[in-house]
Structures are given as C-alpha cells and as structure tokens.
Amino acid sequence: MTLNLPYNFVPLTPFVLRPDWHAHVSHDHPFQDGWSGEIRIRLTAHTPLSVGGAQTPGSDREPGKVHLARTPDGRPAVPASSLKGMLRHVLEIAAFGHFREVEDQRLGVRDLTKADNFYMKEMVKAPVQAGWLRYREGSWYIRPVNFVRLHQEELIRAFGVDEQKWKKAGTVQKRYGLIGTLPEIHFDVGPVRNNDQADAIDLGRGPRHGHVVVTGQPGPDYTRKNAKKREFIFYDAGKPRDEIPVSPEVMSDFQFIHQESPEWNDFWKPQLHSVSPGVPVFWHAEGDQSSVRSLGLAMMYRLAYRNTLHDAIRHTRAGKNAASAHLDDDAPDLAELLFGRIDAEGPNGSLRGRVMPGLAECEEDVATHWEGPMVLNGPKPTFYPAYLRQQETKKDYITLMDDRAELSGWKRYPVRSSHHVPRPPDKSGPKVQVKLETVPSDTTFSTQIRFHNLRDVELGALVWALDFGGRGDLRHSLGTGKPFGFGQVSVGVTDARLEPNDPAREIDDDALVNLEACRHAFVQYMNDAWAQATDGAEERWEDSEPLRQLLAMADPSRAADAPLDKLGNPKFFMDARKDGEYLKPHLKEKDGWHSLRTQLGDSAAPEAPGFGQALEETRRQHQQAQEKQEREQKRQAMSPEETQVDDLRQALEACEAEPGKSRWNNLNKAIRELPDEAAGWDELIPQLADLLDRAENLADGHDQKKIVKAVRQARTRLSIAGD
C-alpha cells in the first residue's frame, strides 16, 4: 500500500560530480573564463510565506509564534541565509553533490506493531536478561541477575502507596519518589506462566531478597485494558555472578538512543556512582554469553540498528565497507565551489563561497496574517517506511537491520495546489503548537546576488538553480510550514551586471543573453557528465531520475496534495507500519532505473564547454523564438487554408532540422489533413506543390514510405503534379 505524505525524496546515486578545476578556485587568482558582478532577482510568493525571524516559545496556555524576518525599518524580508540555503539545496541535487551532511548515527527502534516483525524477532530470538549497570575506571560493566515480574497492585499494597498517587505517577522518577529508589524486598517466585515468566509472591515474607525495579507507565494506568500491569524485582538466585564488560560501541549506541531520555539524563546518570547496587538494565548477550550485544532501561527497550546512517549511504554503492564518493572523497562538488564549505577535520578543506545573496526586501506595503495554530513536528528518520528505500516485491520492510538498507535520498516538499492548515491533533497542547506570521500570496521581494570569479559553468549553475533552467512555472519551497503548502515561491531575473575577467573576450552586449549562454554551458557540462557516468546509456542530464523527481516535485501541475489532518497523530504512523504502507516516488520511476543506478560510475571528468559555442546556441534559440513569435502574429491574420499550409510547413521544417518518430508522425498528419479537392486553394497550390516535393524527397531519403504515400495521395486529391 502507498503511504501518502507531504514530503518525498530525490533518489541518491553513487555518482558525485567533482569539477576538476576545484584546486584552482580562489578569490585572488582569476579564471580566464571567469565572471564577477551581480544578478537582480524578484522572488514571488505563490502561497503565504513565513520566513522566520524572532520566535516566541509555546507555553501551557499559548502556542508558540514564529515572527517574520524584517529589515531594520520593519519591512518583511527574506534573509540572505534562507535564499542561499534554498538555492544550494537545489544545486546539490541537480549537480550530483555530496550527500554527507548527515551525522553517522546508529538509530534505535522499538516497534510493537506486529508480533512477527523484525524488532520482535530480534528481541525474542534470545531471552532478555537483567543486570546492574556500573561505571568504573573509564569502563562499563553489567553484573547479571535474575528477575521476576511484580504486579503493580501487589507492589502498591506491599509499600502502602496511595493508589491514585501511583496512577498519576507515570514516570520512573515519580514512582521511585513514592517507594524510594530500588527498595529492597523479600519475596518468593510463583509458578511459571504460559509466557515462561513468573510473578513474585509472598511479598515481604518470602525467602528470596531483591530490589524493586520500575520502568514507567506508557499510556493508561495498570487498571485499564491492554495497559502495562507489571514491574520487576531484580535478585540473585544463587551466588552473585561475575561482571561482564560492555564494549564502547554498545555503550555508545545506548547513550545515543537515550540522549533525550529524562529517565537516563535526569535520574540514573546523575547518580551513576552512588546508586546501589547499580543502574537496572535489561540486556541481550552475544551467542557465547560472554559479551553484551545490546541493553536498555526497559524490558522491551529501544534496540540499536545494525547499520548506521553512513552505512546506508555506503550501500548506495556496493556494501557496508565499500568506498563512497559521498563520504570518503574530499574534493568539493559544484555547490560547495559556489557557496563554500566548512571542513572541521582538514586544515585546507574549507572553502570561502563566491556567491553572496543579499537580504530580499518586500517591494510593497503588505498586511501580515497569523496562520495556525499547527503542529510542525513529523516522523523522524527512524520512520523506515519513508526514509529508507523499500522494495515493492519485498514482503517485509527494509530497515537498518538489513545489510542492503539504503536511504531514500534528498528530502523535498512537493508543491501543493494551495496551502491548508488542518486542525491540531486533539492530544497536542499549546506547548507543541505554533502560529506563523505570513505575508500573503503574490507578495514580491527583490534583492541582488553578488558573485566573484565564477567560471561559465558555475555562473550557469547558479542561473539554472534560480528558475530550474528557465522553467518559470516551477516553485521552490522556502521558510516555515512547507508541509502545509506555505512558502511556495518562484524566482525571476530582472537585471544583471557582468564583468568578464578577460576584457578581450567575445560576449554579448546584453547581460541577460550572457547569463543564458552560461546556463547553456552548464547544461552541456551536465549532459557530458551524465553520459560519462552512465557510460553512454543516457545522454540528457535532465532525463536522469534525480532530475525527473526534482523537477516533478517543483511542478504545480503535478501537485499530489497529501492529506494533512492525521500528520500530528502518532497513531497514523503506527497504523501505516502495521498495514505495510510505504512511500513511493513522487513521479513513477523510469523503467530500467534500478539497473542503471547499480552500474553508475562514481565520478566523471567532463571538460567545461566553450562559451563561444554556448553563446552561439543562445543566439540561435533567441532567433528561433523571435521567428516563432513573428509566425504566430502572422497566423492570427491567416485564413483557415493558410493556417493549414503553415502547419505543414512547420512540421516539414521540424523533420528537416531533426528527424524523429514523433516529428514524422506530425508531418504525416499534416499531409493527410489537406483537403479532398482544390476548390478555394488556387492561390496556395504553388506553395503546397513546393512543400509536398520537399516532403517526398526528405521522406524518400529516410525510407519513410508512409510519408511518400501520403504525399502522392494529396497530389492526386489536389491535382498537383510532382517533380
């Protein structure tokens, strides 16, 4: 089943494009084909826009507020950093950049949705054990113990706790506050139940001695149906067992999984050296029982995945230990060359950016509006039905337990047909809700983007990223509230000032023509790079699967409008896992993409195209556009018969320029639609005769027998003699 979410992913490839001139990039040493100057742009909001400035946190009574960024004199504005991030993300994807701004985390999982899922299988394939976790002289140890279950009703009676207070005390901290931390108790072990577990009996009088361990109460209190009903007693069944060391790797996973756990950070960790006999944990042993495989603070604890996020990135290439161009190569990609990077590990790895957007100021006085309240949080990367590539033919989910798990790719928010704020989930309080200050649709902002010493291809990459290669109808996503359709914007160039590093260079008098020529150079460079990476299997870069998905997600005509009313409800995502739903690509993937992806090279070294050729192509396209405009103006004054002849002329000229199946079909159609008799066509017959002669000669040379037949039939109908 398909999971419908407001976000999707552009797929990763093992291919990373690292321009071969990266070692020569500098602010001080000009490229011969370099440019400096500025581009004036206008940003138009097509849905309400909220680019955050000051923020007011939520309280128990009032939702939080995100105020608009503003200029010093109070006008709404878009910060330069927001523009830079928006353009950089587009270029990272479009130019096959590094996917490495990902911390190498080993995530944890606790999935109780199905008894036979990967988590439950992992937890029950070996019995869970109990123990006391201790830290001594820089190392961690577990002393194994036995455990028995303790019904909460019996616990309350044994310690004389007020039942209502106990029910309200849902956290570990509050429950130990009622009974004391790890209180000692005498008991005996009752009969073993069907689930191979036993309850403690004869509390306060039995022959055994142990410590009561509580693990908190998720959900309703113990008196409710399907609620957690039992706690634990940890004890030694005989002579105390020896400690087992916990490896740094296992402990690192434990601490990462519990980095936001109040139970660990606020309760157990501060008393690590004082609590006796130790911190109560549950754990699983490796096969030989001599080492700890995993541990947690609850019996069904969050389990660390076998693979880290970096492992999943490496799987894009060949395997867990395979070299990855995304992670293991320091050569900068195109986005890093333009916008800079900070490398904390290498002394020479940082790059100063050569593209500097300015603060975009609102062009008119507008009244702002508060939208919401809304809940912005959504599923985290642990939500594997979306964040990991799933296989339609595979019965079970792929998770980070699988050695071929791959990340879904670059996260994007497909544009929506309109913005919509659903009602916040019933259980969400004001503290997690937020209101957004927005400017309305059709609000415009203007600014300039300054650049220094950019090569033709680099300047062209920047221009392409502004409007997705001249596609003015496509949209960027900017600011806060993107899941709900806020912040859909377009960017247009209004003016430019360009200074070539080489004054003797042949350029056009019109700066916008030069920008367009640079964009052509960038597209040609990317075509060459993609052809190299695919070993000639594909030639057009914009036909690659990552570009198809990127452009489709920016296209309002392909808006998917995923439902939003259940997004803030955790049950929605639990039910999705239970039902086997997963996120499919925004646009149906091309046939053969998966096999092509596995065969891609991890680099390419195309030469930067010459500017002269790109300028010539730009001028040719401008000439064609002008001729087309003139033709359209002439067509408006044409009779129906003249329009039909013009259709034939255009179809013929298209075949003469670049023959192809669809163009031959168009020509065949134009010929067959000619009239059955010559009445009323007298003045057009000479033109038709010439066009039909050209069509027959062209078709004959390309063995297009259908076209030749159609020409001869048209001549017969119109009584036109051939050559």
C-alpha positions in Angstrom: 0.0 0.0 0.0 1.1 3.5 -0.7 1.9 5.9 2.1 0.8 9.5 1.2 3.0 12.1 3.0 3.7 15.9 2.3 7.3 15.1 1.7 9.2 12.8 -0.6 12.8 12.1 -1.7 15.0 12.6 -4.7 17.0 9.3 -5.1 20.6 9.1 -4.3 23.1 7.8 -6.8 26.7 6.6 -6.1 27.8 9.3 -8.6 29.2 12.5 -7.2 30.3 15.2 -9.7 33.5 16.9 -8.5 34.7 19.6 -11.0 38.3 19.1 -12.0 39.2 22.8 -11.5 38.4 22.7 -7.8 42.0 23.0 -6.8 42.3 26.4 -8.7 39.2 28.0 -7.1 40.2 31.3 -5.4 39.1 34.8 -4.7 42.6 36.0 -5.6 43.5 34.2 -8.8 41.0 35.0 -11.6 39.9 32.3 -14.1 40.4 33.3 -17.7 36.7 32.4 -18.3 35.6 34.0 -15.0 32.9 36.5 -14.3 32.1 38.9 -11.4 29.1 41.0 -10.9 25.5 40.8 -9.6 22.1 39.4 -10.6 19.0 41.3 -9.6 16.2 38.9 -8.8 12.5 39.1 -7.8 11.0 36.5 -5.5 7.3 35.9 -5.8 5.2 34.1 -3.2 2.5 31.9 -4.6 1.2 30.8 -1.2 1.5 32.6 2.1 5.2 32.8 3.1 6.7 32.7 6.6 10.5 33.1 6.8 11.3 33.0 10.5 12.8 35.9 12.4 12.2 36.1 16.2 10.4 33.2 17.8 8.3 33.0 20.9 8.2 29.5 22.5 4.9 27.9 23.4 3.5 27.7 26.9 0.8 25.6 28.6 -1.7 28.3 27.6 -0.4 29.8 24.4 1.0 28.3 21.2 4.5 29.4 20.1 4.9 32.1 17.5 7.2 32.4 14.5 7.5 36.1 13.5 8.5 37.2 10.1 12.1 38.3 9.4 12.2 42.0 8.9 14.5 44.8 7.8 15.8 47.3 10.5 12.9 49.6 9.5 10.3 46.9 10.0 9.6 45.7 6.4 9.1 42.0 5.8 12.2 40.4 4.4 13.8 37.1 3.4 17.2 36.6 5.0 20.2 36.0 2.7 20.9 32.7 4.5 17.4 31.5 3.6 17.9 32.3 -0.1 21.4 30.7 0.0 20.1 27.5 1.6 17.2 27.3 -0.9 19.4 27.6 -3.9 22.2 25.4 -2.5 19.9 22.5 -1.9 18.6 22.6 -5.4 22.1 22.7 -6.8 23.3 19.9 -4.5 20.7 17.7 -6.0 20.8 18.9 -9.6 24.6 18.8 -9.9 25.0 15.4 -8.1 26.6 16.8 -5.0 27.8 15.1 -1.9 25.2 13.6 0.5 27.3 13.9 3.6 25.7 16.5 5.9 24.4 13.5 7.8 25.7 12.6 11.2 26.8 9.0 11.5 24.1 8.0 13.9 23.1 4.5 14.9 19.4 4.9 15.4 17.2 2.9 17.8 13.9 1.2 17.3 11.0 -0.1 19.4 8.3 -1.5 17.1 5.5 -3.5 18.8 3.0 -3.2 15.9 3.3 -6.9 14.9 4.4 -10.0 16.8 6.5 -11.2 13.8 8.2 -8.0 12.7 12.0 -7.6 12.7 12.1 -5.9 16.1 10.1 -8.6 17.9 12.1 -11.4 16.2 15.4 -9.7 17.3 14.2 -9.3 20.9 12.9 -12.8 21.4 15.5 -14.9 19.5 17.5 -14.9 22.7 16.0 -14.5 26.2 16.2 -11.0 27.6 18.4 -10.8 30.8 18.6 -8.4 33.7 21.6 -6.8 35.3 23.1 -3.9 37.2 25.0 -1.4 35.0 28.1 0.1 36.6 30.8 2.5 35.5 34.3 2.1 36.9 37.7 3.5 35.9 36.6 4.6 32.5 34.8 1.3 31.6 31.2 0.0 31.8 30.1 -3.4 33.2 26.9 -5.3 33.8 26.5 -7.7 36.7 23.9 -10.3 35.5 21.0 -11.1 37.9 17.7 -12.8 37.7 14.4 -11.1 37.6 10.7 -11.8 38.3 7.6 -9.8 37.5 5.7 -7.9 40.1 2.1 -6.9 39.6 1.5 -3.2 40.3 -1.5 -3.9 42.6 0.7 -6.1 44.7 3.5 -3.5 44.7 1.1 -0.8 45.9 -0.2 -3.0 48.7 3.3 -4.1 49.8 4.6 -0.5 50.1 1.4 1.1 51.3 1.2 3.6 48.4 -1.9 5.6 47.7 -3.3 4.0 44.5 -4.4 7.4 43.0 -1.0 8.9 43.5 0.6 5.8 41.9 -1.7 6.0 38.9 -0.8 9.7 38.4 3.0 8.9 38.7 3.7 7.8 35.2 7.5 8.4 35.1 10.3 6.4 36.7 11.3 9.5 38.7 7.8 9.9 40.2 7.3 6.3 41.0 10.7 5.9 42.8 9.7 9.1 44.6 6.8 7.2 46.1 8.6 4.0 47.1 12.3 5.0 47.3 15.0 4.2 44.7 15.4 0.4 44.2 13.8 -0.5 47.5 14.7 -3.9 48.9 12.0 -6.6 49.4 11.6 -10.2 50.5 9.6 -12.4 48.2 9.3 -15.8 46.6 8.9 -16.9 42.9 5.5 -18.0 41.9 4.6 -20.6 39.2 5.8 -20.1 35.7 3.1 -18.9 33.4 2.5 -19.8 29.7 4.8 -17.0 28.6 7.7 -18.5 30.6 7.5 -15.7 33.1 6.7 -15.9 36.8 5.2 -13.4 39.3 6.6 -12.5 42.7 4.5 -13.9 45.6 4.6 -13.8 49.3 5.9 -10.2 49.3 7.7 -9.1 52.5 7.9 -12.6 53.9 9.4 -14.9 51.2 12.9 -16.5 51.4 14.3 -14.5 48.5 15.7 -11.0 48.6 15.9 -8.4 45.8 15.3 -4.8 44.6 12.1 -3.5 43.1 12.7 -2.0 39.6 10.1 0.2 37.9 10.2 1.3 34.3 7.5 3.9 33.9 4.0 3.7 32.6 3.5 4.4 28.9 -0.2 5.0 28.1 -3.1 4.4 30.5 -2.7 3.2 34.1 -2.5 -0.5 35.0 -6.2 -0.9 35.7 -7.1 -0.3 32.0 -7.4 -2.9 29.3 -4.1 -3.6 27.4 -2.1 -1.4 29.8 1.2 -2.3 31.3 0.4 -4.1 34.6 3.7 -5.4 36.0 7.1 -4.1 37.2 10.1 -6.2 38.3 12.2 -7.5 41.1 15.9 -8.0 40.3 17.6 -10.6 42.5 20.5 -13.1 42.7 19.2 -16.7 42.5 22.4 -18.0 44.0 26.0 -16.9 44.3 26.4 -13.4 42.6 27.6 -13.7 39.1 30.8 -12.1 37.7 30.6 -8.8 35.8 30.6 -8.7 32.0 32.3 -5.8 30.3 30.2 -3.6 27.9 32.1 -2.6 24.8 32.4 1.2 24.0 30.5 0.6 20.8 27.5 -0.9 22.5 27.6 1.7 25.2 27.8 4.5 22.6 24.7 3.1 20.9 22.9 3.0 24.3 23.8 6.6 25.1 22.8 7.9 21.7 19.4 6.1 21.9 18.9 7.6 25.3 20.3 11.1 24.6 16.8 12.6 25.0 15.6 10.3 27.7 14.7 12.1 31.0 14.9 8.7 32.8 18.6 8.4 31.8 19.8 12.0 31.8 17.8 13.4 34.7 17.6 10.3 37.0 20.0 7.5 36.5 23.0 9.3 35.0 23.5 11.8 37.9 23.6 9.1 40.5 25.6 6.6 38.4 28.4 6.5 41.0 26.2 6.4 44.1 23.2 4.2 43.3 23.5 0.7 44.7 23.7 -2.0 43.5 23.7 -0.2 40.1 21.5 1.1 37.3 18.9 -1.6 36.5 19.0 -2.6 32.8 17.8 -5.3 30.5 20.2 -6.7 28.0 20.9 -9.4 25.4 24.1 -11.4 25.2 26.1 -12.4 22.2 25.9 -16.0 21.2 28.6 -17.2 23.6 27.1 -15.2 26.5 30.5 -13.6 27.3 29.7 -10.2 26.0 26.8 -7.7 25.8 25.1 -7.3 22.4 22.6 -4.5 23.4 21.0 -3.0 26.5 18.2 -0.7 27.6 16.2 0.7 30.5 13.0 -1.3 29.8 12.3 -4.9 29.1 11.2 -4.1 25.5 13.9 -1.5 25.1 14.8 0.6 22.1 17.2 -1.6 20.0 20.2 -0.2 18.2 20.1 -0.9 14.4 23.0 -2.9 13.0 23.7 -0.3 10.4 24.4 3.4 10.8 23.1 6.2 8.6 26.6 6.3 6.9 26.3 2.5 6.3 23.1 3.2 4.5 24.8 5.8 2.3 27.6 3.4 1.5 25.0 0.8 0.4 24.2 3.2 -2.4 27.4 1.9 -4.0 28.1 -1.7 -3.1 28.2 -2.5 0.5 28.8 -1.6 4.1 32.6 -1.3 3.8 32.7 0.0 0.2 34.3 3.3 -0.6 31.7 6.0 -1.0 32.2 9.2 -3.1 29.6 10.8 -0.8 31.6 10.2 2.4 35.2 9.4 1.5 36.2 11.9 -1.1 37.2 15.4 0.0 37.1 17.0 -3.5 34.4 19.7 -3.4 31.2 19.4 -5.5 29.8 22.2 -7.6 27.5 23.6 -4.8 30.5 23.7 -2.4 32.5 25.5 -5.0 29.8 28.2 -5.3 28.5 28.6 -1.8 31.6 27.4 0.2 32.0 24.8 2.9 33.5 24.4 6.4 35.6 21.3 6.9 36.4 20.9 10.6 38.7 17.9 10.0 41.0 19.1 7.3 43.2 22.3 7.6 42.8 23.0 3.9 39.3 21.7 3.4 37.3 24.8 4.0 36.3 27.0 1.0 35.1 30.5 1.0 31.9 30.9 -1.0 31.9 33.1 -4.2 28.1 33.6 -4.3 26.7 36.1 -1.9 22.9 36.6 -1.9 21.6 39.8 -0.2 18.6 40.5 2.1 15.4 40.3 0.0 13.1 43.2 0.9 9.4 43.3 0.4 8.6 45.5 -2.6 5.2 46.8 -1.3 3.4 47.5 1.9 1.5 44.4 2.9 -0.6 43.4 5.9 0.7 40.2 7.6 -1.6 37.4 8.8 -1.2 34.8 11.6 -1.8 31.3 10.4 -2.5 28.4 12.7 -2.1 27.0 15.3 -0.4 24.0 13.8 1.9 21.2 14.8 5.0 21.1 12.7 6.8 18.0 14.0 6.6 14.9 11.9 8.2 11.5 11.7 11.9 11.2 12.4 14.5 9.4 10.3 13.6 6.3 12.3 10.3 6.1 10.3 11.7 3.5 7.8 8.6 3.2 5.6 9.6 6.6 4.2 13.2 7.3 5.0 14.6 4.0 3.6 14.1 2.7 0.1 11.5 0.0 0.1 11.1 -2.7 -2.5 7.6 -3.3 -3.9 8.4 -7.0 -4.3 9.7 -7.5 -0.8 7.1 -8.7 1.8 8.8 -7.2 4.9 10.0 -3.7 5.4 13.7 -2.9 4.7 15.1 -1.4 7.9 18.6 -0.5 9.1 18.9 -4.1 10.4 19.3 -5.1 6.7 22.8 -5.0 5.2 21.5 -3.5 2.0 19.4 -0.8 3.5 19.6 2.5 1.6 18.5 6.0 2.5 15.6 7.3 0.3 17.6 10.3 -0.7 17.3 14.1 -0.6 14.2 15.2 1.3 11.9 17.7 -0.5 8.4 19.0 -0.1 6.4 18.7 -3.3 4.4 21.8 -4.1 0.7 21.7 -3.2 -2.1 23.2 -5.2 -2.8 25.5 -2.2 -1.9 25.9 1.5 -4.0 24.3 4.1 -3.7 24.2 7.9 -5.5 21.2 9.5 -6.9 21.3 13.0 -4.1 20.4 15.5 -4.4 16.8 16.9 -6.7 16.6 19.9 -3.9 15.5 22.2 -1.5 18.2 21.2 -1.3 21.0 23.7 -0.4 24.7 23.0 3.2 23.9 24.1 3.8 21.9 20.9 1.7 24.1 18.6 2.9 27.2 16.7 1.4 30.1 14.8 3.1 31.6 11.7 3.2 35.2 10.8 2.9 35.2 7.0 2.8 37.6 4.0 0.0 36.8 1.5 0.3 35.2 -1.9 1.5 37.4 -4.7 3.9 39.3 -2.4 7.2 40.1 -4.1 10.7 40.6 -2.7 13.7 41.9 -4.5 17.4 41.6 -3.9 20.7 41.0 -5.7 23.1 38.0 -5.7 26.7 39.1 -5.9 29.3 36.7 -7.3 33.0 36.8 -7.8 35.3 34.9 -10.2 32.8 32.3 -11.4 33.5 30.2 -14.4 30.9 30.0 -17.2 29.7 26.6 -16.0 29.5 27.9 -12.4 27.6 31.0 -13.2 25.3 28.9 -15.4 24.7 26.6 -12.5 23.6 29.5 -10.3 21.3 30.8 -13.1 19.8 27.3 -13.6 19.1 26.9 -9.9 17.1 30.2 -9.8 14.3 29.0 -12.0 15.1 25.3 -12.7 16.6 26.1 -16.1 14.2 28.6 -17.4 11.1 26.9 -16.1 9.3 29.9 -14.6 6.2 27.9 -13.7 8.1 25.7 -11.2 8.3 26.5 -7.5 10.9 26.5 -4.7 9.9 25.7 -1.1 11.0 28.3 1.4 10.6 29.1 5.1 8.4 27.5 7.7 5.3 25.5 7.2 6.3 23.7 4.0 4.4 20.5 4.8 1.2 22.6 4.7 1.9 24.3 1.4 3.4 27.5 2.8 6.4 29.2 1.2 5.9 28.1 -2.5 7.9 30.8 -4.4 9.4 31.4 -7.8 12.5 33.4 -8.7 13.0 35.5 -11.8 15.9 37.5 -13.0 15.1 41.2 -13.6 18.6 42.6 -14.4 22.3 41.8 -14.3 25.7 43.4 -14.3 28.5 41.2 -15.6 32.2 41.9 -15.7 34.3 39.3 -17.5 37.8 38.6 -16.1 39.1 38.8 -19.7 38.1 42.2 -21.2 39.0 40.9 -24.7 36.6 38.1 -24.5 33.7 38.0 -27.1 30.5 38.4 -25.2 27.0 39.8 -26.0 26.0 43.3 -25.3 23.0 42.1 -23.4 24.0 40.8 -19.9 20.9 38.5 -19.8 21.9 36.9 -23.0 25.4 36.2 -21.5 23.7 34.6 -18.4 21.6 32.4 -20.6 24.7 31.3 -22.5 26.3 30.4 -19.2 23.3 28.3 -18.4 23.6 26.5 -21.7 27.2 25.8 -20.9 26.2 24.4 -17.5 23.5 22.1 -19.1 26.0 20.9 -21.7 28.6 20.2 -19.0 26.0 18.2 -17.0 24.9 16.3 -20.2 28.6 15.3 -20.7 29.0 14.3 -17.1 25.8 12.2 -17.0 26.8 10.5 -20.3 30.2 9.6 -18.8 28.6 8.3 -15.6 26.2 6.1 -17.5 28.8 5.0 -20.0 26.6 6.4 -22.8 23.4 4.7 -21.7 21.8 8.1 -21.2 22.8 11.4 -22.7 20.4 14.0 -21.4 21.1 15.0 -17.8 17.6 16.4 -17.3 16.2 12.9 -18.2 18.1 11.3 -15.2 15.9 10.0 -12.4 17.1 12.5 -9.8 16.3 15.4 -12.1 12.9 14.0 -13.1 12.0 13.7 -9.4 13.4 17.2 -8.5 11.5 18.9 -11.3 8.3 17.0 -10.7 8.2 18.0 -7.0 8.6 21.6 -8.0 5.8 21.4 -10.6 2.3 22.7 -9.5 0.7 20.7 -12.3 2.0 17.5 -10.5 0.8 18.5 -7.0 -0.1 15.4 -5.0 -1.7 17.2 -2.1 -1.2 14.5 0.6 -3.8 14.6 3.3 -2.6 16.6 6.4 -5.3 16.0 9.0 -3.6 13.0 10.6 0.1 14.1 10.4 0.4 15.1 14.0 -1.1 11.9 15.3 1.5 9.2 16.2 -1.2 6.5 15.6 -1.3 7.4 11.9 2.3 6.3 11.5 1.8 3.2 13.7 -1.1 2.2 11.6 0.9 2.8 8.4 3.6 0.4 9.6 1.0 -2.2 10.7 -0.7 -2.1 7.3 2.6 -2.4 5.4 2.4 1.1 3.8 5.5 2.8 2.4 6.4 5.9 0.5 6.6 5.6 -3.3 8.5 8.1 -5.5 6.6 11.3 -6.3 6.9 10.5 -10.0 6.8 6.9 -11.3 10.4 5.9 -11.8 11.6 5.1 -15.3 11.9 1.5 -16.4 15.4 0.4 -16.0 16.4 3.0 -13.5 17.3 0.5 -10.8 19.6 -1.5 -13.0 21.2 1.7 -14.4 21.7 3.0 -10.9 23.8 0.0 -9.9 26.0 0.4 -12.9 26.8 4.1 -12.5 30.4 5.2 -12.1 31.1 7.3 -9.0 32.7 10.2 -10.8 33.1 11.9 -14.2 35.6 14.4 -15.6 33.9 16.3 -18.5 35.6 19.3 -20.0 34.0 22.7 -19.4 32.3 23.7 -22.7 33.5 26.8 -24.5 31.5 30.0 -24.0 31.5 30.8 -27.7 29.5 27.7 -28.6 27.1 28.3 -25.8 26.6 31.9 -26.9 26.0 30.9 -30.5 23.4 28.4 -29.3 21.7 31.0 -27.2 21.5 33.5 -30.1 20.1 30.8 -32.3 17.4 30.0 -29.8 16.6 33.7 -29.4 16.4 33.9 -33.2 14.1 30.9 -33.3 11.9 32.4 -30.6 11.7 35.7 -32.4 10.8 33.9 -35.7 8.2 31.9 -33.8 6.6 35.0 -32.4 6.5 36.6 -35.8 4.9 33.5 -37.2 2.3 33.5 -34.5 1.5 37.1 -35.3 1.2 36.3 -39.0 -1.0 33.2 -38.2 -3.5 35.4 -36.4 -4.2 37.1 -39.7 -4.3 33.9 -41.8 -7.3 32.2 -43.3 -8.0 28.6 -42.2 -6.5 27.4 -45.5 -3.3 29.4 -45.0 -3.1 28.1 -41.4 -3.2 24.6 -42.7 -0.4 25.2 -45.1 1.6 26.8 -42.3 1.1 23.7 -40.2 2.5 21.6 -43.0 5.5 24.0 -43.3 6.3 23.8 -39.6 6.0 20.0 -39.5 8.3 19.7 -42.5 10.9 22.1 -41.2 11.0 20.2 -37.9 11.7 17.0 -39.7 14.4 18.7 -41.8 16.1 20.0 -38.7 16.0 16.8 -36.6 14.1 13.8 -37.9 12.4 11.7 -35.3 9.4 9.4 -34.8 7.0 12.0 -33.3 8.1 14.5 -36.0 7.4 12.1 -38.8 4.0 11.4 -37.3 3.2 15.1 -37.2 4.3 15.6 -40.8 2.2 12.6 -41.9 -0.8 14.0 -40.0 -0.4 17.5 -41.6 -0.3 16.0 -45.1 -3.3 13.7 -44.6 -5.4 16.7 -43.2 -5.1 18.5 -46.5 -8.5 18.9 -48.3 -10.0 16.4 -50.7 -10.3 18.9 -53.5 -8.5 22.1 -54.7 -11.6 24.4 -54.6 -10.7 27.6 -52.8 -7.0 26.7 -52.7 -5.9 28.2 -56.1 -3.5 30.8 -54.7 -1.9 28.3 -52.3 -1.3 25.5 -54.8 2.2 26.7 -55.7 3.3 26.7 -52.1 1.7 23.3 -51.5 3.4 21.9 -54.5 6.8 23.0 -53.2 6.2 21.7 -49.7 5.0 18.4 -51.0 8.0 18.0 -53.2 10.3 18.7 -50.2 8.4 16.3 -48.0 8.6 13.5 -50.6 12.3 13.9 -51.2 13.0 14.0 -47.4 10.9 11.0 -46.7 12.3 9.0 -49.6 15.8 9.7 -48.2 14.8 8.4 -44.8 12.8 5.4 -46.1 9.5 6.9 -44.7 7.1 5.1 -47.0 4.0 6.3 -45.2 5.0 9.9 -45.8 5.7 9.2 -49.5 2.3 7.5 -49.9 0.6 10.4 -48.1 2.3 13.0 -50.4 1.2 11.2 -53.6 -2.4 10.8 -52.4 -2.5 14.5 -51.5 -1.2 15.4 -55.0 -3.9 13.3 -56.6 -6.7 14.9 -54.5 -5.5 18.4 -55.3 -4.4 17.7 -58.9 -0.9 18.8 -58.2 1.9 17.5 -60.5 5.1 16.2 -58.9 8.7 17.0 -59.8 
